[in-house]
Each structure stands twice: as structure tokens, then as C-alpha cells.
Amino acid sequence: MKLYIGNIPFSASEEDLRSALADFEPLQDFYFPHDKFTGKPRGFAFATFQSREQAEQAIEQLDGADFQGRALKVNEAREKR
């Protein structure tokens, strides 16, 4: 199951975000895009979990959780239109 993780502070690093997801390892895939001009994070990421149960636990525990002063938005990713 693939999750969208939004409202990530621009000052957060990939290591910071992976640490927040450590309780739900192993991940199948992780994508943390950066702006191609500035090199800064774009404020969102995608994480693919091995099982639906892991992903649902991540949603339950991380959605609305404080992460470096911002409330994360975590939900199931939707297909790009």
C-alpha cells in the first residue's frame, strides 16, 4: 500500500522522515522529491509499505502528528490523473 505524506517542513531531511517511519519498516519504496531549481524538499513524500496493516498503522499514528512543528497529513496515495 502506498501512502502520501504531506505538510513536511521544508527544513526536514530524508533522514528525518525515514526516522519517523522507522517503526513501520521495511519499506518497499520511498520517494521524497526535491525542487529541481532550488534543491529543497517539496514538502511531501510517498512511502510504499509491504503490507496494508503496516500502512494503516502508519496512517493511524502519523496523521496529524507533530513533525518538526508541523502536523503531518498522511493518507493512502491516489493515482495521478
Secondary structure in CASP SS format (residue, H / E / C, confidence):
PFRMAT SS
TARGET T0000
AUTHOR 0000-0000-0000
METHOD secondary structure of the structure
MODEL  1
M C 1.00
K E 1.00
L E 1.00
Y E 1.00
I E 1.00
G E 1.00
N C 1.00
I C 1.00
P C 1.00
F C 1.00
S C 1.00
A C 1.00
S C 1.00
E H 1.00
E H 1.00
D H 1.00
L H 1.00
R H 1.00
S H 1.00
A H 1.00
L C 1.00
A H 1.00
D H 1.00
F H 1.00
E C 1.00
P C 1.00
L E 1.00
Q E 1.00
D E 1.00
F E 1.00
Y E 1.00
F C 1.00
P C 1.00
H E 1.00
D C 1.00
K C 1.00
F C 1.00
T C 1.00
G C 1.00
K C 1.00
P E 1.00
R C 1.00
G C 1.00
F E 1.00
A E 1.00
F E 1.00
A E 1.00
T E 1.00
F E 1.00
Q C 1.00
S C 1.00
R H 1.00
E H 1.00
Q H 1.00
A H 1.00
E H 1.00
Q H 1.00
A H 1.00
I H 1.00
E H 1.00
Q H 1.00
L H 1.00
D C 1.00
G C 1.00
A C 1.00
D E 1.00
F E 1.00
Q C 1.00
G C 1.00
R E 1.00
A E 1.00
L C 1.00
K E 1.00
V E 1.00
N E 1.00
E E 1.00
A C 1.00
R C 1.00
E C 1.00
K C 1.00
R C 1.00
END
